[in-house]
């Protein structure tokens, strides 16, 4: 980071170990690899880093320890509704990537990226909605244990982050983990102008957080079969507003992917590319 508070290269926490074939309608378990490959073709300096997997003890800071063991040992279904060993093996790495990005953002004061998804429907003691472990809450709980005072979660996926809300309630973390999930409030194209106008206010509500975890969902896109209310340009403006206002307010951001069910996958990759472009414009010394 230079004396202007910008990054020479954007930290991206990725490893092939966090990729799996979940045999699912959702592409989330396999998406990180093509996402990172697409980002590497952009004119944005990236610093690819291999994250450490989250330990069972770290996962159990946000989840019922029996649930953690049952999933990882293949005795209980994952969020995709199966017990595939490859998926179980990948899960500590996806949460580990989010934790590593959150730690990095807190340390560098700007931000970092975890190209992973499948978090916000995972509740304290069960998964669902293609989500098994809530990497957002794992990262928040671990950081709080490491001395962070507040860890914010800004969830701009199409859907309500019920799992995040459940864990916050179960663990009594409402004050320490402020959480906003747009899926509870916005669903219609008629609300798009209001939504975009509110983003500066929403970001400002996280002032005082040690780090903000931002879910940059691709599924609010108008053509997404599970979404349908923001255009490509509006999604890009959403991300521009988040990154620009967080930088202006001095809030470090660790962001991850979420949602995105269009076919072919290239349509989803294009949305995630725009998110990275806006991230680079806000954070990079090169000002792409």
Rosetta blueprint (number, residue, H / E / L):
1 X L
2 X L
3 X L
4 X L
5 X L
6 X L
7 X E
8 X L
9 X L
10 X E
11 X E
12 X E
13 X E
14 X L
15 X L
16 X H
17 X H
18 X H
19 X L
20 X L
21 X L
22 X L
23 X L
24 X L
25 X L
26 X L
27 X L
28 X H
29 X H
30 X H
31 X H
32 X H
33 X H
34 X H
35 X H
36 X H
37 X H
38 X H
39 X H
40 X L
41 X L
42 X L
43 X L
44 X L
45 X L
46 X E
47 X E
48 X E
49 X E
50 X L
51 X L
52 X L
53 X L
54 X L
55 X L
56 X H
57 X H
58 X H
59 X H
60 X L
61 X L
62 X L
63 X L
64 X L
65 X H
66 X H
67 X H
68 X H
69 X H
70 X H
71 X H
72 X H
73 X L
74 X L
75 X L
76 X L
77 X L
78 X L
79 X L
80 X L
81 X L
82 X L
83 X L
84 X L
85 X H
86 X H
87 X H
88 X H
89 X H
90 X H
91 X H
92 X H
93 X H
94 X H
95 X H
96 X H
97 X H
98 X H
99 X H
100 X H
101 X H
102 X H
103 X H
104 X H
105 X H
106 X H
107 X H
108 X H
109 X L
110 X L
111 X E
112 X E
113 X E
114 X E
115 X L
116 X L
117 X L
118 X L
119 X L
120 X L
121 X L
122 X L
123 X L
124 X L
125 X L
126 X L
127 X L
128 X E
129 X L
130 X L
131 X E
132 X L
133 X L
134 X L
135 X H
136 X H
137 X H
138 X H
139 X H
140 X H
141 X H
142 X H
143 X H
144 X H
145 X H
146 X L
147 X L
148 X L
149 X L
150 X L
151 X E
152 X E
153 X E
154 X E
155 X E
156 X L
157 X L
158 X L
159 X L
160 X L
161 X L
162 X H
163 X H
164 X H
165 X H
166 X H
167 X H
168 X H
169 X H
170 X H
171 X H
172 X L
173 X L
174 X L
175 X L
176 X L
177 X L
178 X L
179 X E
180 X E
181 X E
182 X H
183 X H
184 X H
185 X L
186 X L
187 X L
188 X L
189 X H
190 X H
191 X H
192 X H
193 X H
194 X H
195 X H
196 X H
197 X H
198 X H
199 X H
200 X H
201 X H
202 X H
203 X H
204 X H
205 X L
206 X L
207 X L
208 X L
209 X L
210 X L
211 X E
212 X E
213 X E
214 X E
215 X E
216 X E
217 X E
218 X L
219 X L
220 X L
221 X E
222 X L
223 X L
224 X L
225 X L
226 X L
227 X L
228 X L
229 X L
230 X E
231 X L
232 X H
233 X H
234 X H
235 X H
236 X H
237 X H
238 X H
239 X H
240 X H
241 X H
242 X H
243 X H
244 X H
245 X H
246 X H
247 X H
248 X H
249 X H
250 X L
251 X L
252 X L
253 X E
254 X E
255 X E
256 X E
257 X E
258 X E
259 X L
260 X L
261 X L
262 X L
263 X L
264 X L
265 X L
266 X H
267 X H
268 X H
269 X H
270 X H
271 X H
272 X H
273 X H
274 X H
275 X H
276 X H
277 X H
278 X H
279 X H
280 X H
281 X H
282 X H
283 X H
284 X E
285 X L
286 X L
287 X L
288 X L
